[in-house]
Amino acid sequence: MALGDAILACLTERPMTGYELAKTFDASIGFFWKADHQQIYRELTRLRDRGHIQGREVVQSGKPNKLVYTLTQEGRAALRHWAARPSVPPSIKDDLLVRLYALDSVDIEPLRADLMARLEQHRDRCSRYERILNKRFPQGTASPADMGKLLGLRMGVRHERAVVEWCEEALDALPAGASRTNAVSIQDGQRENNG
């Protein structure tokens, strides 16, 4: 997925300024596709140059004029073409997992601190997704136009819950105060000290 495809997907909702688009991106697609505001503005220029979007200047009194972007027919066609291609499963690049791989050669306390921080981040994100889900879809149903948003939020909640459980499991397996080789075995929910 390219950033341009994500921007085109956002613009299917309504015409937006670059600022509105960046805010919408942060509060929706940004949960699973990260981009900073400068990247979004650069991509808007590229999409306009390709004819996928058009900008209409809106004159404002007392403040600078603004550009409101809309999808063109070419942009809708490009979005449909991109959406018809098979998706590529994401790859994981996580330095914490690499440090855990080398557990016998690293200090456990910094790993435990990192895991505790991750645990809180994922708990917070899970709570955030649940609040959005309950506010936007209180009945747990959606119109056909919003079904993708509902499914994406449900996936986000499930993912965050799974990561929270994994962080808790990892913290239990890495005893506090241990140096490098004091590992704990996890088997069928039973923990036993290996050394």
C-alpha positions as a Markdown table, in Angstrom:
| # | Residue | x | y | z |
|---|---|---|---|---|
| 1 | Met | 0.0 | 0.0 | 0.0 |
| 2 | Ala | 1.3 | 3.4 | -0.9 |
| 3 | Leu | 0.5 | 6.6 | 1.0 |
| 4 | Gly | -1.3 | 7.9 | -2.0 |
| 5 | Asp | -3.8 | 5.0 | -1.9 |
| 6 | Ala | -4.5 | 5.7 | 1.7 |
| 7 | Ile | -5.2 | 9.3 | 0.9 |
| 8 | Leu | -7.5 | 8.4 | -1.9 |
| 9 | Ala | -9.4 | 6.1 | 0.5 |
| 10 | Cys | -9.8 | 9.0 | 3.0 |
| 11 | Leu | -11.1 | 11.3 | 0.2 |
| 12 | Thr | -13.9 | 8.9 | -0.6 |
| 13 | Glu | -15.7 | 10.2 | 2.4 |
| 14 | Arg | -15.9 | 13.9 | 1.4 |
| 15 | Pro | -13.9 | 16.8 | 0.0 |
| 16 | Met | -11.2 | 17.9 | 2.5 |
| 17 | Thr | -8.5 | 20.5 | 3.0 |
| 18 | Gly | -5.0 | 19.1 | 3.5 |
| 19 | Tyr | -5.3 | 19.9 | 7.2 |
| 20 | Glu | -8.7 | 18.1 | 7.5 |
| 21 | Leu | -7.2 | 15.2 | 5.6 |
| 22 | Ala | -4.2 | 14.9 | 7.9 |
| 23 | Lys | -6.5 | 15.0 | 11.0 |
| 24 | Thr | -8.9 | 12.4 | 9.5 |
| 25 | Phe | -5.9 | 10.3 | 8.6 |
| 26 | Asp | -4.6 | 10.5 | 12.1 |
| 27 | Ala | -7.9 | 9.5 | 13.6 |
| 28 | Ser | -8.7 | 6.6 | 11.2 |
| 29 | Ile | -6.2 | 5.1 | 8.7 |
| 30 | Gly | -3.3 | 6.4 | 10.9 |
| 31 | Phe | -4.1 | 3.6 | 13.4 |
| 32 | Phe | -2.7 | 1.1 | 10.9 |
| 33 | Trp | -0.7 | 3.2 | 8.3 |
| 34 | Lys | 1.6 | 5.9 | 9.8 |
| 35 | Ala | 2.3 | 9.1 | 7.9 |
| 36 | Asp | 3.3 | 12.5 | 9.2 |
| 37 | His | 1.6 | 15.7 | 8.0 |
| 38 | Gln | 4.5 | 16.7 | 5.7 |
| 39 | Gln | 4.3 | 13.4 | 4.0 |
| 40 | Ile | 0.6 | 13.8 | 3.4 |
| 41 | Tyr | 1.0 | 17.3 | 1.9 |
| 42 | Arg | 3.8 | 16.1 | -0.4 |
| 43 | Glu | 1.6 | 13.2 | -1.5 |
| 44 | Leu | -1.3 | 15.5 | -2.2 |
| 45 | Thr | 0.9 | 17.4 | -4.6 |
| 46 | Arg | 1.9 | 14.2 | -6.4 |
| 47 | Leu | -1.7 | 13.0 | -6.6 |
| 48 | Arg | -2.8 | 16.3 | -8.1 |
| 49 | Asp | 0.0 | 16.1 | -10.6 |
| 50 | Arg | -1.2 | 12.6 | -11.6 |
| 51 | Gly | -4.7 | 13.9 | -12.0 |
| 52 | His | -6.1 | 11.7 | -9.2 |
| 53 | Ile | -7.3 | 14.6 | -7.1 |
| 54 | Gln | -8.1 | 18.2 | -7.8 |
| 55 | Gly | -7.8 | 21.2 | -5.5 |
| 56 | Arg | -10.4 | 24.0 | -5.4 |
| 57 | Glu | -9.4 | 27.2 | -3.8 |
| 58 | Val | -11.8 | 28.5 | -1.2 |
| 59 | Val | -11.5 | 32.2 | -0.5 |
| 60 | Gln | -11.7 | 33.1 | 3.2 |
| 61 | Ser | -11.9 | 36.5 | 4.8 |
| 62 | Gly | -9.5 | 37.3 | 7.6 |
| 63 | Lys | -7.4 | 34.2 | 7.0 |
| 64 | Pro | -5.5 | 32.6 | 4.2 |
| 65 | Asn | -7.4 | 30.9 | 1.4 |
| 66 | Lys | -7.6 | 27.1 | 1.6 |
| 67 | Leu | -7.5 | 24.3 | -1.0 |
| 68 | Val | -10.2 | 21.7 | -0.8 |
| 69 | Tyr | -9.3 | 18.4 | -2.4 |
| 70 | Thr | -11.7 | 16.0 | -4.1 |
| 71 | Leu | -11.2 | 12.7 | -6.0 |
| 72 | Thr | -11.3 | 12.8 | -9.8 |
| 73 | Gln | -12.7 | 10.0 | -11.9 |
| 74 | Glu | -9.1 | 9.0 | -12.6 |
| 75 | Gly | -8.5 | 9.0 | -8.8 |
| 76 | Arg | -11.5 | 6.7 | -8.2 |
| 77 | Ala | -10.3 | 4.4 | -11.0 |
| 78 | Ala | -6.8 | 4.3 | -9.5 |
| 79 | Leu | -8.3 | 3.5 | -6.0 |
| 80 | Arg | -10.4 | 0.7 | -7.5 |
| 81 | His | -7.4 | -0.7 | -9.4 |
| 82 | Trp | -5.3 | -0.7 | -6.3 |
| 83 | Ala | -8.0 | -2.3 | -4.2 |
| 84 | Ala | -8.5 | -5.1 | -6.7 |
| 85 | Arg | -4.9 | -6.2 | -6.3 |
| 86 | Pro | -4.0 | -8.9 | -3.7 |
| 87 | Ser | -2.8 | -7.5 | -0.4 |
| 88 | Val | 0.7 | -8.3 | 0.9 |
| 89 | Pro | 0.9 | -9.5 | 4.5 |
| 90 | Pro | 2.9 | -7.0 | 6.6 |
| 91 | Ser | 6.3 | -8.0 | 7.8 |
| 92 | Ile | 7.2 | -7.5 | 11.4 |
| 93 | Lys | 10.3 | -5.4 | 12.2 |
| 94 | Asp | 10.5 | -5.1 | 16.0 |
| 95 | Asp | 13.7 | -4.5 | 17.8 |
| 96 | Leu | 12.2 | -5.8 | 21.0 |
| 97 | Leu | 11.7 | -9.2 | 19.5 |
| 98 | Val | 15.3 | -9.3 | 18.3 |
| 99 | Arg | 16.5 | -8.5 | 21.8 |
| 100 | Leu | 14.3 | -11.3 | 23.2 |
| 101 | Tyr | 15.9 | -13.6 | 20.6 |
| 102 | Ala | 19.3 | -12.8 | 22.1 |
| 103 | Leu | 18.0 | -13.1 | 25.6 |
| 104 | Asp | 20.9 | -15.1 | 26.9 |
| 105 | Ser | 23.3 | -12.2 | 25.9 |
| 106 | Val | 21.4 | -9.1 | 27.2 |
| 107 | Asp | 20.2 | -7.8 | 30.5 |
| 108 | Ile | 16.7 | -8.6 | 31.5 |
| 109 | Glu | 15.8 | -5.5 | 33.5 |
| 110 | Pro | 15.9 | -3.1 | 30.5 |
| 111 | Leu | 13.8 | -5.7 | 28.6 |
| 112 | Arg | 11.2 | -5.8 | 31.4 |
| 113 | Ala | 11.0 | -2.0 | 31.5 |
| 114 | Asp | 10.5 | -2.0 | 27.7 |
| 115 | Leu | 7.8 | -4.7 | 28.0 |
| 116 | Met | 6.0 | -2.8 | 30.7 |
| 117 | Ala | 6.0 | 0.4 | 28.6 |
| 118 | Arg | 4.7 | -1.6 | 25.6 |
| 119 | Leu | 2.0 | -3.2 | 27.8 |
| 120 | Glu | 0.8 | 0.3 | 28.8 |
| 121 | Gln | 0.9 | 1.6 | 25.2 |
| 122 | His | -1.1 | -1.3 | 23.9 |
| 123 | Arg | -3.6 | -1.2 | 26.8 |
| 124 | Asp | -4.1 | 2.5 | 26.1 |
| 125 | Arg | -4.6 | 1.9 | 22.3 |
| 126 | Cys | -7.0 | -0.9 | 23.0 |
| 127 | Ser | -9.1 | 1.4 | 25.2 |
| 128 | Arg | -9.0 | 4.1 | 22.6 |
| 129 | Tyr | -10.2 | 1.7 | 19.9 |
| 130 | Glu | -13.0 | 0.4 | 22.2 |
| 131 | Arg | -14.1 | 3.9 | 22.9 |
| 132 | Ile | -14.3 | 4.7 | 19.2 |
| 133 | Leu | -16.0 | 1.5 | 18.5 |
| 134 | Asn | -18.7 | 2.1 | 21.1 |
| 135 | Lys | -19.2 | 5.7 | 20.1 |
| 136 | Arg | -19.3 | 5.2 | 16.4 |
| 137 | Phe | -21.0 | 1.7 | 16.3 |
| 138 | Pro | -22.9 | 1.4 | 19.6 |
| 139 | Gln | -25.2 | -1.3 | 18.3 |
| 140 | Gly | -22.2 | -3.3 | 16.8 |
| 141 | Thr | -23.6 | -2.9 | 13.3 |
| 142 | Ala | -22.8 | -0.6 | 10.4 |
| 143 | Ser | -24.2 | 0.6 | 7.1 |
| 144 | Pro | -22.6 | -1.0 | 4.0 |
| 145 | Ala | -20.6 | 2.2 | 3.5 |
| 146 | Asp | -19.2 | 1.9 | 7.1 |
| 147 | Met | -18.7 | -1.8 | 7.4 |
| 148 | Gly | -15.0 | -1.6 | 6.5 |
| 149 | Lys | -14.5 | 0.9 | 9.3 |
| 150 | Leu | -16.3 | -1.4 | 11.8 |
| 151 | Leu | -14.3 | -4.4 | 10.7 |
| 152 | Gly | -11.0 | -2.4 | 10.9 |
| 153 | Leu | -11.8 | -1.3 | 14.5 |
| 154 | Arg | -12.7 | -4.8 | 15.5 |
| 155 | Met | -9.4 | -6.1 | 14.1 |
| 156 | Gly | -7.6 | -3.3 | 16.0 |
| 157 | Val | -9.2 | -4.2 | 19.3 |
| 158 | Arg | -8.4 | -7.9 | 18.8 |
| 159 | His | -4.8 | -7.1 | 17.9 |
| 160 | Glu | -4.2 | -4.8 | 20.8 |
| 161 | Arg | -5.7 | -7.4 | 23.2 |
| 162 | Ala | -3.5 | -10.1 | 21.9 |
| 163 | Val | -0.4 | -7.9 | 22.3 |
| 164 | Val | -1.4 | -7.0 | 25.8 |
| 165 | Glu | -1.7 | -10.7 | 26.7 |
| 166 | Trp | 1.6 | -11.5 | 25.1 |
| 167 | Cys | 3.3 | -8.6 | 27.0 |
| 168 | Glu | 1.9 | -10.0 | 30.3 |
| 169 | Glu | 3.1 | -13.5 | 29.4 |
| 170 | Ala | 6.6 | -12.2 | 28.6 |
| 171 | Leu | 6.8 | -10.2 | 31.8 |
| 172 | Asp | 5.8 | -13.3 | 33.8 |
| 173 | Ala | 8.5 | -15.4 | 31.9 |
| 174 | Leu | 11.2 | -12.8 | 32.6 |
| 175 | Pro | 11.6 | -12.7 | 36.4 |
| 176 | Ala | 12.3 | -9.4 | 38.0 |
| 177 | Gly | 15.8 | -8.9 | 39.3 |
| 178 | Ala | 17.2 | -11.7 | 37.1 |
| 179 | Ser | 20.4 | -11.3 | 35.2 |
| 180 | Arg | 20.8 | -13.0 | 31.9 |
| 181 | Thr | 20.4 | -16.7 | 32.3 |
| 182 | Asn | 17.6 | -17.0 | 34.8 |
| 183 | Ala | 14.9 | -18.0 | 32.3 |
| 184 | Val | 11.4 | -19.3 | 33.0 |
| 185 | Ser | 9.7 | -22.1 | 31.0 |
| 186 | Ile | 6.1 | -21.6 | 29.9 |
| 187 | Gln | 4.2 | -24.8 | 29.2 |
| 188 | Asp | 0.4 | -25.3 | 29.1 |
| 189 | Gly | -0.1 | -22.3 | 31.4 |
| 190 | Gln | 2.4 | -23.8 | 34.0 |
| 191 | Arg | 5.5 | -21.9 | 34.9 |
| 192 | Glu | 8.5 | -23.6 | 36.4 |
| 193 | Asn | 11.9 | -22.1 | 37.1 |
| 194 | Asn | 14.7 | -23.6 | 34.9 |
| 195 | Gly | 17.6 | -22.1 | 36.7 |
